[in-house]
């Protein structure tokens, strides 16, 4: 268990960094589209949600690679990992 703590901490840091980067990217995209008010709010919410899912997927993919998973085991692990990451965000 102690060996996993650095990897878990690194994954958490990567997710928080990706979320911050997504905020800036989504703001820039909203600016390019000249959105304002409710349209901008709706766009930002969807954009950040989509970006967060991608960050969780890449973190889970990295964990699967560390565990050297392949095939059905990898698919099952990724599905559970991404589900857990989504539940943790709520």
LOFILUM-835359 format. One record per residue (C-alpha): x, y, z; residue in three letters. Coordinates in Angstrom, 2 decimals. Layout:
NODE         X         Y         Z     r
NODE         X         Y         Z   ala
...
//
This chain:
NODE         X         Y         Z     r
NODE      0.00      0.00      0.00   unk
NODE      2.80      2.42      0.83   unk
NODE      4.22      1.91     -2.65   unk
NODE      0.95      3.10     -4.21   unk
NODE      0.72      6.37     -2.28   unk
NODE      3.15      8.32     -4.52   unk
NODE      1.26      7.18     -7.62   unk
NODE     -2.10      8.10     -6.13   unk
NODE     -0.77     11.51     -5.09   unk
NODE      0.71     12.08     -8.54   unk
NODE     -2.57     11.12    -10.22   unk
NODE     -4.47     13.55     -7.97   unk
NODE     -2.03     16.33     -8.79   unk
NODE     -2.32     15.59    -12.50   unk
NODE     -6.11     15.73    -12.31   unk
NODE     -6.11     19.06    -10.46   unk
NODE     -3.57     20.52    -12.90   unk
NODE     -5.61     19.28    -15.86   unk
NODE     -8.77     20.78    -14.38   unk
NODE     -7.06     24.15    -13.97   unk
NODE     -5.72     24.00    -17.52   unk
NODE     -9.18     23.07    -18.75   unk
NODE    -10.63     26.17    -17.05   unk
NODE     -8.24     28.42    -18.94   unk
NODE     -8.76     26.59    -22.22   unk
NODE    -12.54     26.65    -21.88   unk
NODE    -12.48     30.37    -21.04   unk
NODE    -10.38     31.01    -24.14   unk
NODE    -12.76     29.01    -26.33   unk
NODE    -15.74     30.91    -24.92   unk
NODE    -13.95     34.17    -25.69   unk
NODE    -13.28     33.09    -29.27   unk
NODE    -16.96     32.27    -29.70   unk
NODE    -17.88     35.62    -28.11   unk
NODE    -20.26     33.95    -25.65   unk
NODE    -21.81     35.84    -22.75   unk
NODE    -24.36     35.29    -20.01   unk
NODE    -26.22     32.01    -19.83   unk
NODE    -24.74     30.75    -23.10   unk
NODE    -21.21     31.22    -21.74   unk
NODE    -22.09     29.60    -18.42   unk
NODE    -23.62     26.59    -20.16   unk
NODE    -20.68     26.28    -22.54   unk
NODE    -18.12     26.49    -19.73   unk
NODE    -19.92     23.88    -17.65   unk
NODE    -20.02     21.41    -20.55   unk
NODE    -16.46     22.18    -21.66   unk
NODE    -15.03     21.67    -18.15   unk
NODE    -17.01     18.47    -17.68   unk
NODE    -15.71     17.10    -20.98   unk
NODE    -12.14     18.10    -20.14   unk
NODE    -12.37     16.54    -16.68   unk
NODE    -13.44     13.24    -18.18   unk
NODE    -10.44     13.25    -20.46   unk
NODE     -8.11     13.93    -17.55   unk
NODE     -9.59     11.08    -15.54   unk
NODE     -9.29      8.76    -18.51   unk
NODE     -5.61      9.57    -19.02   unk
NODE     -4.88      9.12    -15.29   unk
NODE     -6.64      5.75    -15.33   unk
NODE     -4.79      4.78    -18.49   unk
NODE     -1.50      5.57    -16.77   unk
NODE     -2.47      3.42    -13.79   unk
NODE     -3.39      0.54    -16.11   unk
NODE     -0.02      0.83    -17.82   unk
NODE      1.77      0.77    -14.46   unk
NODE     -0.08     -2.44    -13.62   unk
NODE      0.78     -3.81    -17.09   unk
NODE     -2.85     -4.66    -17.80   unk
NODE     -4.05     -5.67    -21.26   unk
NODE     -7.18     -6.92    -22.97   unk
NODE    -10.31     -7.54    -20.91   unk
NODE     -8.51     -6.90    -17.62   unk
NODE     -7.47     -3.44    -18.81   unk
NODE    -10.94     -2.66    -20.13   unk
NODE    -12.54     -3.69    -16.85   unk
NODE     -9.99     -1.73    -14.81   unk
NODE    -10.45      1.43    -16.92   unk
NODE    -14.24      1.24    -16.66   unk
NODE    -14.12      0.94    -12.86   unk
NODE    -11.38      3.56    -12.49   unk
NODE    -13.25      6.15    -14.57   unk
NODE    -16.51      5.40    -12.71   unk
NODE    -14.73      5.88     -9.37   unk
NODE    -13.15      9.13    -10.58   unk
NODE    -16.53     10.47    -11.66   unk
NODE    -18.08      9.52     -8.32   unk
NODE    -15.22     11.24     -6.46   unk
NODE    -15.95     14.51     -8.30   unk
NODE    -19.55     14.62     -7.06   unk
//
